[in-house]
């Protein structure tokens, strides 16, 4: 395991995320190419502190997470009702990529582990 991914393990990141991240030299590299907005929001939430703590406000991660989560799951629900499994998988990945783009817009730099 590279040194920087050990921090992900200590934070409780899922094995799938850790394995994927090992392909990159740094969290900053991962942050710039990640297409899993759910992973990015999870990490930002873990790093920035507990909800409503002094370390973050409603305008921070919780706001971005709310909109990204709502949009992703609403779109996925609609798509699931109207498309096949293969199409749903492609749509889900597209939505997660859009979520990742939203996270990068609000947080252009990776949080520090």
LOKEMI-344899 format. One record per atom (N, C-alpha, C): atom name; residue in three letters; z, y, x; residue number from 1. Coordinates in steps of 0.1 Angstrom, whole numbers. Layout:
N
atom: CA&res: Ala&pz: Z&py: Y&px: X&n: NUM $
...
# end
This chain:
113
atom: N&res: Unk&pz: 0&py: -12&px: 8&n: 1 $
atom: CA&res: Unk&pz: 0&py: 0&px: 0&n: 1 $
atom: C&res: Unk&pz: 0&py: 12&px: 9&n: 1 $
atom: N&res: Unk&pz: -9&py: 22&px: 6&n: 2 $
atom: CA&res: Unk&pz: -8&py: 34&px: 14&n: 2 $
atom: C&res: Unk&pz: 4&py: 42&px: 11&n: 2 $
atom: N&res: Unk&pz: 8&py: 50&px: 20&n: 3 $
atom: CA&res: Unk&pz: 21&py: 57&px: 19&n: 3 $
atom: C&res: Unk&pz: 22&py: 65&px: 5&n: 3 $
atom: N&res: Unk&pz: 11&py: 72&px: 2&n: 4 $
atom: CA&res: Unk&pz: 13&py: 81&px: -10&n: 4 $
atom: C&res: Unk&pz: 13&py: 73&px: -23&n: 4 $
atom: N&res: Unk&pz: 8&py: 61&px: -24&n: 5 $
atom: CA&res: Unk&pz: 9&py: 53&px: -36&n: 5 $
atom: C&res: Unk&pz: 23&py: 48&px: -39&n: 5 $
atom: N&res: Unk&pz: 31&py: 47&px: -28&n: 6 $
atom: CA&res: Unk&pz: 45&py: 42&px: -30&n: 6 $
atom: C&res: Unk&pz: 52&py: 51&px: -40&n: 6 $
atom: N&res: Unk&pz: 49&py: 64&px: -39&n: 7 $
atom: CA&res: Unk&pz: 55&py: 74&px: -49&n: 7 $
atom: C&res: Unk&pz: 52&py: 70&px: -63&n: 7 $
atom: N&res: Unk&pz: 40&py: 66&px: -66&n: 8 $
atom: CA&res: Unk&pz: 36&py: 62&px: -79&n: 8 $
atom: C&res: Unk&pz: 44&py: 50&px: -84&n: 8 $
atom: N&res: Unk&pz: 46&py: 40&px: -75&n: 9 $
atom: CA&res: Unk&pz: 54&py: 29&px: -78&n: 9 $
atom: C&res: Unk&pz: 68&py: 33&px: -81&n: 9 $
atom: N&res: Unk&pz: 74&py: 42&px: -73&n: 10 $
atom: CA&res: Unk&pz: 88&py: 46&px: -76&n: 10 $
atom: C&res: Unk&pz: 89&py: 53&px: -89&n: 10 $
atom: N&res: Unk&pz: 78&py: 60&px: -94&n: 11 $
atom: CA&res: Unk&pz: 78&py: 67&px: -106&n: 11 $
atom: C&res: Unk&pz: 76&py: 57&px: -118&n: 11 $
atom: N&res: Unk&pz: 72&py: 45&px: -115&n: 12 $
atom: CA&res: Unk&pz: 70&py: 35&px: -126&n: 12 $
atom: C&res: Unk&pz: 56&py: 35&px: -131&n: 12 $
atom: N&res: Unk&pz: 46&py: 39&px: -123&n: 13 $
atom: CA&res: Unk&pz: 32&py: 39&px: -127&n: 13 $
atom: C&res: Unk&pz: 28&py: 24&px: -130&n: 13 $
atom: N&res: Unk&pz: 18&py: 22&px: -139&n: 14 $
atom: CA&res: Unk&pz: 14&py: 9&px: -141&n: 14 $
atom: C&res: Unk&pz: 6&py: 3&px: -129&n: 14 $
atom: N&res: Unk&pz: 6&py: -10&px: -128&n: 15 $
atom: CA&res: Unk&pz: -1&py: -17&px: -117&n: 15 $
atom: C&res: Unk&pz: -16&py: -13&px: -117&n: 15 $
atom: N&res: Unk&pz: -22&py: -12&px: -128&n: 16 $
atom: CA&res: Unk&pz: -37&py: -9&px: -129&n: 16 $
atom: C&res: Unk&pz: -39&py: 4&px: -122&n: 16 $
atom: N&res: Unk&pz: -31&py: 14&px: -125&n: 17 $
atom: CA&res: Unk&pz: -33&py: 28&px: -119&n: 17 $
atom: C&res: Unk&pz: -30&py: 27&px: -104&n: 17 $
atom: N&res: Unk&pz: -20&py: 20&px: -100&n: 18 $
atom: CA&res: Unk&pz: -17&py: 20&px: -86&n: 18 $
atom: C&res: Unk&pz: -28&py: 13&px: -78&n: 18 $
atom: N&res: Unk&pz: -33&py: 2&px: -83&n: 19 $
atom: CA&res: Unk&pz: -44&py: -5&px: -76&n: 19 $
atom: C&res: Unk&pz: -56&py: 4&px: -75&n: 19 $
atom: N&res: Unk&pz: -59&py: 11&px: -86&n: 20 $
atom: CA&res: Unk&pz: -71&py: 20&px: -86&n: 20 $
atom: C&res: Unk&pz: -69&py: 31&px: -76&n: 20 $
atom: N&res: Unk&pz: -57&py: 37&px: -75&n: 21 $
atom: CA&res: Unk&pz: -54&py: 48&px: -66&n: 21 $
atom: C&res: Unk&pz: -55&py: 44&px: -52&n: 21 $
atom: N&res: Unk&pz: -52&py: 32&px: -48&n: 22 $
atom: CA&res: Unk&pz: -52&py: 27&px: -34&n: 22 $
atom: C&res: Unk&pz: -66&py: 29&px: -28&n: 22 $
atom: N&res: Unk&pz: -76&py: 31&px: -35&n: 23 $
atom: CA&res: Unk&pz: -90&py: 33&px: -30&n: 23 $
atom: C&res: Unk&pz: -91&py: 47&px: -24&n: 23 $
atom: N&res: Unk&pz: -82&py: 56&px: -26&n: 24 $
atom: CA&res: Unk&pz: -83&py: 70&px: -22&n: 24 $
atom: C&res: Unk&pz: -72&py: 73&px: -12&n: 24 $
atom: N&res: Unk&pz: -76&py: 83&px: -4&n: 25 $
atom: CA&res: Unk&pz: -67&py: 88&px: 7&n: 25 $
atom: C&res: Unk&pz: -55&py: 95&px: 2&n: 25 $
atom: N&res: Unk&pz: -56&py: 102&px: -9&n: 26 $
atom: CA&res: Unk&pz: -45&py: 111&px: -13&n: 26 $
atom: C&res: Unk&pz: -45&py: 113&px: -28&n: 26 $
atom: N&res: Unk&pz: -34&py: 117&px: -33&n: 27 $
atom: CA&res: Unk&pz: -33&py: 120&px: -48&n: 27 $
atom: C&res: Unk&pz: -43&py: 131&px: -51&n: 27 $
atom: N&res: Unk&pz: -45&py: 141&px: -42&n: 28 $
atom: CA&res: Unk&pz: -54&py: 152&px: -45&n: 28 $
atom: C&res: Unk&pz: -68&py: 146&px: -47&n: 28 $
atom: N&res: Unk&pz: -72&py: 136&px: -39&n: 29 $
atom: CA&res: Unk&pz: -85&py: 130&px: -40&n: 29 $
atom: C&res: Unk&pz: -86&py: 123&px: -54&n: 29 $
atom: N&res: Unk&pz: -76&py: 116&px: -57&n: 30 $
atom: CA&res: Unk&pz: -76&py: 109&px: -70&n: 30 $
atom: C&res: Unk&pz: -77&py: 119&px: -82&n: 30 $
atom: N&res: Unk&pz: -69&py: 130&px: -81&n: 31 $
atom: CA&res: Unk&pz: -69&py: 140&px: -91&n: 31 $
atom: C&res: Unk&pz: -82&py: 145&px: -94&n: 31 $
atom: N&res: Unk&pz: -90&py: 147&px: -84&n: 32 $
atom: CA&res: Unk&pz: -104&py: 153&px: -86&n: 32 $
atom: C&res: Unk&pz: -114&py: 144&px: -92&n: 32 $
atom: N&res: Unk&pz: -112&py: 131&px: -91&n: 33 $
atom: CA&res: Unk&pz: -122&py: 121&px: -96&n: 33 $
atom: C&res: Unk&pz: -117&py: 112&px: -108&n: 33 $
atom: N&res: Unk&pz: -104&py: 113&px: -111&n: 34 $
atom: CA&res: Unk&pz: -99&py: 104&px: -121&n: 34 $
atom: C&res: Unk&pz: -105&py: 107&px: -135&n: 34 $
atom: N&res: Unk&pz: -108&py: 96&px: -142&n: 35 $
atom: CA&res: Unk&pz: -114&py: 98&px: -155&n: 35 $
atom: C&res: Unk&pz: -104&py: 93&px: -166&n: 35 $
atom: N&res: Unk&pz: -92&py: 91&px: -162&n: 36 $
atom: CA&res: Unk&pz: -81&py: 86&px: -171&n: 36 $
atom: C&res: Unk&pz: -71&py: 97&px: -174&n: 36 $
atom: N&res: Unk&pz: -74&py: 106&px: -183&n: 37 $
atom: CA&res: Unk&pz: -66&py: 117&px: -187&n: 37 $
atom: C&res: Unk&pz: -52&py: 112&px: -191&n: 37 $
atom: N&res: Unk&pz: -50&py: 100&px: -197&n: 38 $
atom: CA&res: Unk&pz: -37&py: 95&px: -200&n: 38 $
atom: C&res: Unk&pz: -29&py: 93&px: -188&n: 38 $
atom: N&res: Unk&pz: -35&py: 88&px: -177&n: 39 $
atom: CA&res: Unk&pz: -27&py: 86&px: -165&n: 39 $
atom: C&res: Unk&pz: -23&py: 99&px: -159&n: 39 $
atom: N&res: Unk&pz: -32&py: 109&px: -159&n: 40 $
atom: CA&res: Unk&pz: -29&py: 122&px: -154&n: 40 $
atom: C&res: Unk&pz: -18&py: 129&px: -161&n: 40 $
atom: N&res: Unk&pz: -18&py: 128&px: -174&n: 41 $
atom: CA&res: Unk&pz: -8&py: 134&px: -182&n: 41 $
atom: C&res: Unk&pz: 6&py: 127&px: -180&n: 41 $
atom: N&res: Unk&pz: 5&py: 114&px: -179&n: 42 $
atom: CA&res: Unk&pz: 17&py: 107&px: -176&n: 42 $
atom: C&res: Unk&pz: 24&py: 112&px: -163&n: 42 $
atom: N&res: Unk&pz: 15&py: 113&px: -152&n: 43 $
atom: CA&res: Unk&pz: 21&py: 117&px: -139&n: 43 $
atom: C&res: Unk&pz: 26&py: 131&px: -140&n: 43 $
atom: N&res: Unk&pz: 18&py: 140&px: -146&n: 44 $
atom: CA&res: Unk&pz: 23&py: 154&px: -147&n: 44 $
atom: C&res: Unk&pz: 36&py: 155&px: -154&n: 44 $
atom: N&res: Unk&pz: 37&py: 147&px: -165&n: 45 $
atom: CA&res: Unk&pz: 50&py: 147&px: -173&n: 45 $
atom: C&res: Unk&pz: 61&py: 142&px: -165&n: 45 $
atom: N&res: Unk&pz: 59&py: 132&px: -157&n: 46 $
atom: CA&res: Unk&pz: 70&py: 126&px: -148&n: 46 $
atom: C&res: Unk&pz: 74&py: 136&px: -137&n: 46 $
atom: N&res: Unk&pz: 64&py: 143&px: -131&n: 47 $
atom: CA&res: Unk&pz: 67&py: 151&px: -120&n: 47 $
atom: C&res: Unk&pz: 73&py: 164&px: -124&n: 47 $
atom: N&res: Unk&pz: 69&py: 170&px: -136&n: 48 $
atom: CA&res: Unk&pz: 73&py: 183&px: -140&n: 48 $
atom: C&res: Unk&pz: 86&py: 184&px: -146&n: 48 $
atom: N&res: Unk&pz: 92&py: 172&px: -150&n: 49 $
atom: CA&res: Unk&pz: 105&py: 172&px: -155&n: 49 $
atom: C&res: Unk&pz: 106&py: 168&px: -170&n: 49 $
atom: N&res: Unk&pz: 118&py: 168&px: -175&n: 50 $
atom: CA&res: Unk&pz: 120&py: 164&px: -189&n: 50 $
atom: C&res: Unk&pz: 115&py: 174&px: -198&n: 50 $
atom: N&res: Unk&pz: 110&py: 170&px: -210&n: 51 $
atom: CA&res: Unk&pz: 106&py: 180&px: -220&n: 51 $
atom: C&res: Unk&pz: 117&py: 190&px: -223&n: 51 $
atom: N&res: Unk&pz: 113&py: 203&px: -224&n: 52 $
atom: CA&res: Unk&pz: 122&py: 214&px: -227&n: 52 $
atom: C&res: Unk&pz: 133&py: 217&px: -216&n: 52 $
atom: N&res: Unk&pz: 130&py: 211&px: -204&n: 53 $
atom: CA&res: Unk&pz: 139&py: 214&px: -193&n: 53 $
atom: C&res: Unk&pz: 134&py: 228&px: -187&n: 53 $
atom: N&res: Unk&pz: 143&py: 233&px: -178&n: 54 $
atom: CA&res: Unk&pz: 139&py: 246&px: -171&n: 54 $
atom: C&res: Unk&pz: 127&py: 244&px: -163&n: 54 $
atom: N&res: Unk&pz: 123&py: 231&px: -159&n: 55 $
atom: CA&res: Unk&pz: 112&py: 229&px: -150&n: 55 $
atom: C&res: Unk&pz: 98&py: 230&px: -157&n: 55 $
atom: N&res: Unk&pz: 98&py: 229&px: -170&n: 56 $
atom: CA&res: Unk&pz: 86&py: 231&px: -177&n: 56 $
atom: C&res: Unk&pz: 88&py: 236&px: -191&n: 56 $
atom: N&res: Unk&pz: 78&py: 242&px: -197&n: 57 $
atom: CA&res: Unk&pz: 79&py: 248&px: -210&n: 57 $
atom: C&res: Unk&pz: 69&py: 241&px: -219&n: 57 $
atom: N&res: Unk&pz: 70&py: 245&px: -232&n: 58 $
atom: CA&res: Unk&pz: 61&py: 240&px: -242&n: 58 $
atom: C&res: Unk&pz: 46&py: 243&px: -239&n: 58 $
atom: N&res: Unk&pz: 44&py: 254&px: -231&n: 59 $
atom: CA&res: Unk&pz: 31&py: 258&px: -228&n: 59 $
atom: C&res: Unk&pz: 25&py: 250&px: -216&n: 59 $
atom: N&res: Unk&pz: 33&py: 241&px: -210&n: 60 $
atom: CA&res: Unk&pz: 29&py: 233&px: -199&n: 60 $
atom: C&res: Unk&pz: 23&py: 220&px: -204&n: 60 $
atom: N&res: Unk&pz: 27&py: 209&px: -198&n: 61 $
atom: CA&res: Unk&pz: 22&py: 196&px: -201&n: 61 $
atom: C&res: Unk&pz: 22&py: 192&px: -215&n: 61 $
atom: N&res: Unk&pz: 33&py: 195&px: -222&n: 62 $
atom: CA&res: Unk&pz: 34&py: 191&px: -236&n: 62 $
atom: C&res: Unk&pz: 23&py: 197&px: -245&n: 62 $
atom: N&res: Unk&pz: 20&py: 209&px: -242&n: 63 $
atom: CA&res: Unk&pz: 9&py: 215&px: -250&n: 63 $
atom: C&res: Unk&pz: -5&py: 208&px: -247&n: 63 $
atom: N&res: Unk&pz: -8&py: 206&px: -234&n: 64 $
atom: CA&res: Unk&pz: -20&py: 200&px: -230&n: 64 $
atom: C&res: Unk&pz: -20&py: 185&px: -235&n: 64 $
atom: N&res: Unk&pz: -9&py: 179&px: -234&n: 65 $
atom: CA&res: Unk&pz: -8&py: 165&px: -239&n: 65 $
atom: C&res: Unk&pz: -10&py: 164&px: -254&n: 65 $
atom: N&res: Unk&pz: -4&py: 173&px: -261&n: 66 $
atom: CA&res: Unk&pz: -5&py: 172&px: -276&n: 66 $
atom: C&res: Unk&pz: -20&py: 173&px: -280&n: 66 $
atom: N&res: Unk&pz: -27&py: 183&px: -275&n: 67 $
atom: CA&res: Unk&pz: -41&py: 185&px: -278&n: 67 $
atom: C&res: Unk&pz: -50&py: 174&px: -273&n: 67 $
atom: N&res: Unk&pz: -48&py: 169&px: -261&n: 68 $
atom: CA&res: Unk&pz: -56&py: 158&px: -256&n: 68 $
atom: C&res: Unk&pz: -53&py: 145&px: -263&n: 68 $
atom: N&res: Unk&pz: -40&py: 143&px: -266&n: 69 $
atom: CA&res: Unk&pz: -37&py: 131&px: -273&n: 69 $
atom: C&res: Unk&pz: -42&py: 131&px: -287&n: 69 $
atom: N&res: Unk&pz: -41&py: 142&px: -294&n: 70 $
atom: CA&res: Unk&pz: -46&py: 143&px: -308&n: 70 $
atom: C&res: Unk&pz: -61&py: 141&px: -308&n: 70 $
atom: N&res: Unk&pz: -68&py: 148&px: -300&n: 71 $
atom: CA&res: Unk&pz: -83&py: 147&px: -300&n: 71 $
atom: C&res: Unk&pz: -87&py: 133&px: -296&n: 71 $
atom: N&res: Unk&pz: -81&py: 127&px: -286&n: 72 $
atom: CA&res: Unk&pz: -85&py: 114&px: -281&n: 72 $
atom: C&res: Unk&pz: -83&py: 104&px: -292&n: 72 $
atom: N&res: Unk&pz: -71&py: 104&px: -298&n: 73 $
atom: CA&res: Unk&pz: -68&py: 93&px: -308&n: 73 $
atom: C&res: Unk&pz: -75&py: 95&px: -321&n: 73 $
atom: N&res: Unk&pz: -77&py: 108&px: -325&n: 74 $
atom: CA&res: Unk&pz: -84&py: 111&px: -337&n: 74 $
atom: C&res: Unk&pz: -99&py: 106&px: -336&n: 74 $
atom: N&res: Unk&pz: -105&py: 110&px: -325&n: 75 $
atom: CA&res: Unk&pz: -119&py: 106&px: -322&n: 75 $
atom: C&res: Unk&pz: -120&py: 91&px: -321&n: 75 $
atom: N&res: Unk&pz: -110&py: 84&px: -315&n: 76 $
atom: CA&res: Unk&pz: -111&py: 70&px: -313&n: 76 $
atom: C&res: Unk&pz: -109&py: 63&px: -327&n: 76 $
atom: N&res: Unk&pz: -101&py: 68&px: -335&n: 77 $
atom: CA&res: Unk&pz: -99&py: 62&px: -349&n: 77 $
atom: C&res: Unk&pz: -112&py: 63&px: -357&n: 77 $
atom: N&res: Unk&pz: -118&py: 75&px: -356&n: 78 $
atom: CA&res: Unk&pz: -131&py: 77&px: -364&n: 78 $
atom: C&res: Unk&pz: -141&py: 67&px: -358&n: 78 $
atom: N&res: Unk&pz: -142&py: 67&px: -345&n: 79 $
atom: CA&res: Unk&pz: -152&py: 58&px: -338&n: 79 $
atom: C&res: Unk&pz: -150&py: 44&px: -341&n: 79 $
atom: N&res: Unk&pz: -137&py: 40&px: -342&n: 80 $
atom: CA&res: Unk&pz: -134&py: 26&px: -344&n: 80 $
atom: C&res: Unk&pz: -138&py: 21&px: -358&n: 80 $
atom: N&res: Unk&pz: -138&py: 30&px: -367&n: 81 $
atom: CA&res: Unk&pz: -142&py: 27&px: -381&n: 81 $
atom: C&res: Unk&pz: -157&py: 26&px: -382&n: 81 $
atom: N&res: Unk&pz: -164&py: 31&px: -373&n: 82 $
atom: CA&res: Unk&pz: -179&py: 32&px: -375&n: 82 $
atom: C&res: Unk&pz: -187&py: 25&px: -364&n: 82 $
atom: N&res: Unk&pz: -181&py: 19&px: -354&n: 83 $
atom: CA&res: Unk&pz: -188&py: 14&px: -343&n: 83 $
atom: C&res: Unk&pz: -184&py: 0&px: -339&n: 83 $
atom: N&res: Unk&pz: -192&py: -7&px: -331&n: 84 $
atom: CA&res: Unk&pz: -188&py: -20&px: -326&n: 84 $
atom: C&res: Unk&pz: -178&py: -19&px: -315&n: 84 $
atom: N&res: Unk&pz: -173&py: -31&px: -311&n: 85 $
atom: CA&res: Unk&pz: -164&py: -31&px: -300&n: 85 $
atom: C&res: Unk&pz: -169&py: -25&px: -287&n: 85 $
atom: N&res: Unk&pz: -181&py: -28&px: -283&n: 86 $
atom: CA&res: Unk&pz: -188&py: -23&px: -271&n: 86 $
atom: C&res: Unk&pz: -189&py: -8&px: -272&n: 86 $
atom: N&res: Unk&pz: -193&py: -3&px: -283&n: 87 $
atom: CA&res: Unk&pz: -195&py: 11&px: -285&n: 87 $
atom: C&res: Unk&pz: -181&py: 18&px: -284&n: 87 $
atom: N&res: Unk&pz: -171&py: 12&px: -291&n: 88 $
atom: CA&res: Unk&pz: -157&py: 18&px: -290&n: 88 $
atom: C&res: Unk&pz: -152&py: 19&px: -276&n: 88 $
atom: N&res: Unk&pz: -155&py: 9&px: -268&n: 89 $
atom: CA&res: Unk&pz: -151&py: 9&px: -254&n: 89 $
atom: C&res: Unk&pz: -157&py: 20&px: -247&n: 89 $
atom: N&res: Unk&pz: -170&py: 22&px: -249&n: 90 $
atom: CA&res: Unk&pz: -177&py: 33&px: -242&n: 90 $
atom: C&res: Unk&pz: -172&py: 47&px: -247&n: 90 $
atom: N&res: Unk&pz: -169&py: 48&px: -260&n: 91 $
atom: CA&res: Unk&pz: -164&py: 60&px: -266&n: 91 $
atom: C&res: Unk&pz: -150&py: 63&px: -260&n: 91 $
atom: N&res: Unk&pz: -142&py: 53&px: -260&n: 92 $
atom: CA&res: Unk&pz: -128&py: 55&px: -255&n: 92 $
atom: C&res: Unk&pz: -128&py: 60&px: -240&n: 92 $
atom: N&res: Unk&pz: -137&py: 54&px: -232&n: 93 $
atom: CA&res: Unk&pz: -138&py: 59&px: -218&n: 93 $
atom: C&res: Unk&pz: -143&py: 73&px: -217&n: 93 $
atom: N&res: Unk&pz: -152&py: 76&px: -226&n: 94 $
atom: CA&res: Unk&pz: -157&py: 90&px: -227&n: 94 $
atom: C&res: Unk&pz: -146&py: 100&px: -231&n: 94 $
atom: N&res: Unk&pz: -138&py: 96&px: -240&n: 95 $
atom: CA&res: Unk&pz: -127&py: 104&px: -245&n: 95 $
atom: C&res: Unk&pz: -117&py: 106&px: -234&n: 95 $
atom: N&res: Unk&pz: -113&py: 95&px: -227&n: 96 $
atom: CA&res: Unk&pz: -104&py: 96&px: -216&n: 96 $
atom: C&res: Unk&pz: -109&py: 105&px: -205&n: 96 $
atom: N&res: Unk&pz: -122&py: 104&px: -202&n: 97 $
atom: CA&res: Unk&pz: -128&py: 113&px: -192&n: 97 $
atom: C&res: Unk&pz: -127&py: 128&px: -197&n: 97 $
atom: N&res: Unk&pz: -129&py: 130&px: -210&n: 98 $
atom: CA&res: Unk&pz: -128&py: 144&px: -215&n: 98 $
atom: C&res: Unk&pz: -113&py: 149&px: -214&n: 98 $
atom: N&res: Unk&pz: -104&py: 140&px: -216&n: 99 $
atom: CA&res: Unk&pz: -90&py: 143&px: -215&n: 99 $
atom: C&res: Unk&pz: -87&py: 146&px: -200&n: 99 $
atom: N&res: Unk&pz: -92&py: 139&px: -191&n: 100 $
atom: CA&res: Unk&pz: -90&py: 141&px: -177&n: 100 $
atom: C&res: Unk&pz: -96&py: 155&px: -173&n: 100 $
atom: N&res: Unk&pz: -107&py: 158&px: -178&n: 101 $
atom: CA&res: Unk&pz: -113&py: 172&px: -176&n: 101 $
atom: C&res: Unk&pz: -104&py: 183&px: -181&n: 101 $
atom: N&res: Unk&pz: -98&py: 181&px: -193&n: 102 $
atom: CA&res: Unk&pz: -89&py: 191&px: -198&n: 102 $
atom: C&res: Unk&pz: -77&py: 192&px: -189&n: 102 $
atom: N&res: Unk&pz: -71&py: 181&px: -184&n: 103 $
atom: CA&res: Unk&pz: -60&py: 182&px: -176&n: 103 $
atom: C&res: Unk&pz: -63&py: 189&px: -163&n: 103 $
atom: N&res: Unk&pz: -75&py: 186&px: -157&n: 104 $
atom: CA&res: Unk&pz: -79&py: 192&px: -144&n: 104 $
atom: C&res: Unk&pz: -81&py: 207&px: -147&n: 104 $
atom: N&res: Unk&pz: -86&py: 211&px: -158&n: 105 $
atom: CA&res: Unk&pz: -88&py: 226&px: -161&n: 105 $
atom: C&res: Unk&pz: -74&py: 233&px: -161&n: 105 $
atom: N&res: Unk&pz: -64&py: 227&px: -167&n: 106 $
atom: CA&res: Unk&pz: -51&py: 233&px: -168&n: 106 $
atom: C&res: Unk&pz: -43&py: 231&px: -155&n: 106 $
atom: N&res: Unk&pz: -45&py: 220&px: -148&n: 107 $
atom: CA&res: Unk&pz: -39&py: 217&px: -135&n: 107 $
atom: C&res: Unk&pz: -49&py: 213&px: -125&n: 107 $
atom: N&res: Unk&pz: -55&py: 223&px: -118&n: 108 $
atom: CA&res: Unk&pz: -66&py: 220&px: -109&n: 108 $
atom: C&res: Unk&pz: -61&py: 212&px: -97&n: 108 $
atom: N&res: Unk&pz: -49&py: 213&px: -93&n: 109 $
atom: CA&res: Unk&pz: -43&py: 206&px: -82&n: 109 $
atom: C&res: Unk&pz: -34&py: 195&px: -86&n: 109 $
atom: N&res: Unk&pz: -34&py: 184&px: -79&n: 110 $
atom: CA&res: Unk&pz: -24&py: 173&px: -82&n: 110 $
atom: C&res: Unk&pz: -10&py: 178&px: -80&n: 110 $
atom: N&res: Unk&pz: -1&py: 173&px: -89&n: 111 $
atom: CA&res: Unk&pz: 13&py: 176&px: -86&n: 111 $
atom: C&res: Unk&pz: 18&py: 169&px: -74&n: 111 $
atom: N&res: Unk&pz: 28&py: 174&px: -68&n: 112 $
atom: CA&res: Unk&pz: 34&py: 168&px: -55&n: 112 $
atom: C&res: Unk&pz: 43&py: 157&px: -59&n: 112 $
atom: N&res: Unk&pz: 41&py: 145&px: -52&n: 113 $
atom: CA&res: Unk&pz: 49&py: 134&px: -54&n: 113 $
atom: C&res: Unk&pz: 63&py: 135&px: -47&n: 113 $
# end
